[in-house]
Amino acid sequence: MMHPDLTALLITLKLAAITTLILLLIGTPLAWWLARSQWRFKFLIETVIALPLVLPPTVLGFYLLIMLGPNGPLGGLAEALGGRPLAFTFTGLVIGSVFYSLPFVVQPLQNVFTAIGDNVMEQAATLRASPLDRFFNVMVPIARPGFLTAAVLGFAHTIGEFGVVLMIGGNIPGETKVVSIAIYDHVESLEYAQAHILSGGLLLLSFLMLMAVYGLNRRFSVLRS
């Protein structure tokens, strides 16, 4: 039988991977629109996206719990489709993580799209490249550092979640118990050795991911100069 801490680690990595993939899929067009739109009320969308940066995780987790519960819009819809409410499920954790980590993916992408500007796309348009060709064959390669930063920040931030996942996922071993909750359980039980192992592992993983991002971004900067 697999050790509970290893199970929690695998659930955490699975959650972070799925969340990051979803965030890149929905965050890329959103960041592209934010970078190019001239809509005067665009700042309202930017404010909503940035809310998780300043909201206490328990506040966000509470309202997500209401949404995902049997009386909430998403939980009620899941029940109507023959499923069960999304609160205290892995699917609910994914939905909550997407909301919680959204600014960590959208903002780096928006910044890199804004920094690149429109000149490159306009030059590609003069060569009769379609909008999709311009984006995927011109913009994406140039914006690679932004995508790398967004993916790593989204992944790392999801791994470090505690308040949101505890509120909407609880502490169900093998389903919603992630590493951050496992660390809390060990500390509460005065099992400091186990807490040290998990905490040290997350610290090392986070350090290596950020080091890779800064190192690769520096390399891209040197290649462009």
C-alpha positions as CSV (number, residue, x, y, z in Angstrom):
1,M,0.0,0.0,0.0
2,M,1.3,3.4,-0.9
3,H,2.5,5.7,1.9
4,P,-0.1,8.5,2.6
5,D,2.5,11.2,2.1
6,L,3.4,9.8,-1.3
7,T,-0.3,9.7,-2.2
8,A,-0.7,13.3,-1.2
9,L,2.3,14.3,-3.3
10,L,1.0,12.5,-6.4
11,I,-2.4,14.2,-5.9
12,T,-0.7,17.5,-5.6
13,L,1.4,17.1,-8.7
14,K,-1.6,15.8,-10.7
15,L,-3.6,18.8,-9.5
16,A,-0.9,21.3,-10.4
17,A,-0.3,19.8,-13.8
18,I,-4.0,19.7,-14.8
19,T,-4.6,23.2,-13.4
20,T,-1.6,24.6,-15.3
21,L,-2.7,23.1,-18.5
22,I,-6.2,24.6,-18.1
23,L,-4.8,27.9,-17.1
24,L,-2.6,28.1,-20.2
25,L,-5.6,27.2,-22.4
26,I,-7.9,29.8,-21.0
27,G,-5.3,32.3,-19.9
28,T,-3.6,32.7,-23.3
29,P,-6.6,34.1,-25.2
30,L,-7.6,36.2,-22.2
31,A,-4.1,37.7,-21.8
32,W,-4.0,38.3,-25.6
33,W,-7.3,40.2,-25.4
34,L,-6.2,42.2,-22.4
35,A,-2.9,43.1,-24.1
36,R,-4.6,44.4,-27.3
37,S,-8.0,45.6,-26.2
38,Q,-8.7,49.3,-26.1
39,W,-11.9,48.9,-24.1
40,R,-12.2,51.6,-21.6
41,F,-13.5,49.3,-18.8
42,K,-10.8,46.7,-19.4
43,F,-9.5,47.5,-15.9
44,L,-12.5,45.9,-14.4
45,I,-11.6,42.5,-15.9
46,E,-8.0,43.0,-14.8
47,T,-9.2,43.8,-11.3
48,V,-11.3,40.6,-11.1
49,I,-8.4,38.5,-12.3
50,A,-6.0,40.0,-9.8
51,L,-8.4,39.5,-6.8
52,P,-6.7,36.2,-5.7
53,L,-3.5,38.1,-5.2
54,V,-5.0,40.2,-2.3
55,L,-8.0,38.1,-1.1
56,P,-7.4,35.9,1.9
57,P,-7.5,32.3,0.6
58,T,-10.2,31.4,3.1
59,V,-12.5,34.1,1.7
60,L,-12.0,32.9,-1.9
61,G,-12.4,29.3,-0.7
62,F,-15.6,30.1,1.1
63,Y,-17.3,31.6,-1.9
64,L,-16.0,28.8,-4.1
65,L,-17.4,26.3,-1.6
66,I,-20.8,27.9,-2.0
67,M,-20.6,27.8,-5.8
68,L,-19.5,24.1,-5.8
69,G,-21.9,22.9,-3.2
70,P,-25.4,21.4,-3.9
71,N,-27.1,24.7,-3.7
72,G,-24.5,26.6,-5.8
73,P,-24.7,27.1,-9.5
74,L,-21.8,24.8,-10.4
75,G,-22.6,22.1,-7.9
76,G,-26.3,22.2,-8.7
77,L,-25.5,21.9,-12.4
78,A,-23.3,18.9,-11.7
79,E,-26.2,17.3,-9.8
80,A,-28.7,18.0,-12.5
81,L,-26.4,16.3,-15.0
82,G,-26.4,13.1,-12.9
83,G,-23.2,13.7,-10.9
84,R,-22.6,14.9,-7.4
85,P,-21.8,18.3,-6.0
86,L,-18.3,19.4,-6.8
87,A,-17.3,20.4,-3.2
88,F,-14.9,17.9,-1.6
89,T,-14.0,16.3,-4.8
90,F,-10.8,16.4,-6.9
91,T,-12.7,18.1,-9.7
92,G,-13.7,20.8,-7.3
93,L,-10.0,21.2,-6.3
94,V,-9.2,21.8,-10.0
95,I,-11.9,24.4,-10.4
96,G,-10.8,26.2,-7.2
97,S,-7.1,26.0,-8.2
98,V,-7.9,27.6,-11.6
99,F,-9.6,30.5,-10.0
100,Y,-6.8,30.9,-7.3
101,S,-3.9,30.7,-9.7
102,L,-5.4,32.6,-12.6
103,P,-3.4,35.9,-12.1
104,F,-0.1,34.0,-11.9
105,V,-0.6,32.8,-15.5
106,V,-2.6,35.7,-17.1
107,Q,-0.4,38.6,-15.9
108,P,3.0,37.2,-17.2
109,L,1.4,36.5,-20.5
110,Q,-0.3,39.9,-20.7
111,N,3.0,41.6,-19.9
112,V,5.0,39.7,-22.5
113,F,2.3,40.3,-25.2
114,T,2.2,44.0,-24.3
115,A,6.0,44.3,-24.4
116,I,6.2,42.7,-27.9
117,G,3.7,45.1,-29.3
118,D,1.9,45.0,-32.6
119,N,4.8,45.7,-35.0
120,V,5.7,42.0,-35.4
121,M,2.2,40.9,-36.1
122,E,1.7,43.8,-38.6
123,Q,4.9,42.7,-40.4
124,A,3.6,39.1,-40.6
125,A,0.3,40.4,-41.9
126,T,2.0,42.1,-44.8
127,L,3.3,38.6,-45.8
128,R,-0.3,37.5,-45.9
129,A,-0.1,35.2,-42.9
130,S,-3.5,34.4,-41.4
131,P,-4.3,35.6,-37.8
132,L,-3.7,32.0,-36.4
133,D,-0.4,31.7,-38.3
134,R,0.7,35.0,-37.0
135,F,-0.1,34.1,-33.4
136,F,1.3,30.5,-33.3
137,N,4.2,30.9,-35.7
138,V,5.3,34.4,-34.8
139,M,4.0,35.6,-31.5
140,V,4.2,32.3,-29.5
141,P,8.0,31.7,-30.2
142,I,8.8,35.3,-29.3
143,A,6.7,35.1,-26.2
144,R,8.2,31.8,-25.1
145,P,9.8,33.3,-21.9
146,G,6.4,34.6,-20.8
147,F,4.8,31.2,-21.4
148,L,7.5,29.5,-19.4
149,T,7.2,32.0,-16.5
150,A,3.4,31.7,-16.6
151,A,3.5,27.8,-16.5
152,V,6.0,27.6,-13.7
153,L,4.3,30.2,-11.6
154,G,0.9,28.6,-12.1
155,F,2.3,25.2,-11.3
156,A,4.3,26.3,-8.2
157,H,1.4,28.4,-6.9
158,T,-1.0,25.5,-7.2
159,I,1.4,23.2,-5.3
160,G,1.6,25.7,-2.4
161,E,-2.2,26.1,-2.0
162,F,-3.6,25.5,1.5
163,G,-6.5,27.7,2.5
164,V,-8.5,27.3,-0.8
165,V,-8.0,23.6,-1.1
166,L,-8.8,23.0,2.6
167,M,-12.1,25.0,2.2
168,I,-13.3,23.3,-0.9
169,G,-11.6,19.9,-0.8
170,G,-11.4,19.2,2.9
171,N,-8.9,16.5,4.0
172,I,-10.0,13.3,2.3
173,P,-7.0,10.9,2.0
174,G,-6.5,9.6,-1.5
175,E,-8.8,12.2,-3.1
176,T,-8.4,15.8,-1.9
177,K,-5.5,15.6,0.7
178,V,-2.6,17.5,-0.9
179,V,0.9,18.0,0.4
180,S,0.2,21.3,2.1
181,I,-2.6,19.7,4.2
182,A,-0.4,16.7,4.9
183,I,2.3,19.1,6.3
184,Y,-0.3,20.7,8.5
185,D,-1.5,17.4,9.8
186,H,2.0,16.3,10.7
187,V,2.7,19.6,12.5
188,E,-0.6,19.3,14.4
189,S,0.4,15.8,15.4
190,L,3.9,17.0,16.5
191,E,5.4,14.8,13.7
192,Y,8.1,17.3,12.8
193,A,10.4,14.9,11.1
194,Q,7.7,14.0,8.5
195,A,6.8,17.7,8.2
196,H,10.4,18.6,7.5
197,I,10.7,16.0,4.7
198,L,7.6,17.3,2.9
199,S,8.4,21.0,3.5
200,G,12.0,20.6,2.5
201,G,10.9,18.8,-0.7
202,L,8.5,21.5,-1.7
203,L,11.1,24.2,-0.9
204,L,13.7,22.5,-3.1
205,L,11.2,21.9,-5.9
206,S,10.1,25.6,-5.8
207,F,13.7,26.8,-5.8
208,L,14.6,24.6,-8.7
209,M,11.6,25.7,-10.8
210,L,12.2,29.4,-10.2
211,M,15.9,29.0,-10.8
212,A,15.1,27.4,-14.2
213,V,12.8,30.2,-15.1
214,Y,15.3,33.0,-14.3
215,G,18.1,31.1,-16.0
216,L,16.2,30.4,-19.2
217,N,14.8,33.9,-19.3
218,R,18.4,35.3,-19.0
219,R,19.5,33.0,-21.8
220,F,16.6,34.2,-24.0
221,S,17.6,37.8,-23.3
222,V,21.2,37.1,-24.3
223,L,20.1,35.4,-27.5
224,R,17.9,38.4,-28.4
225,S,20.5,41.0,-27.7
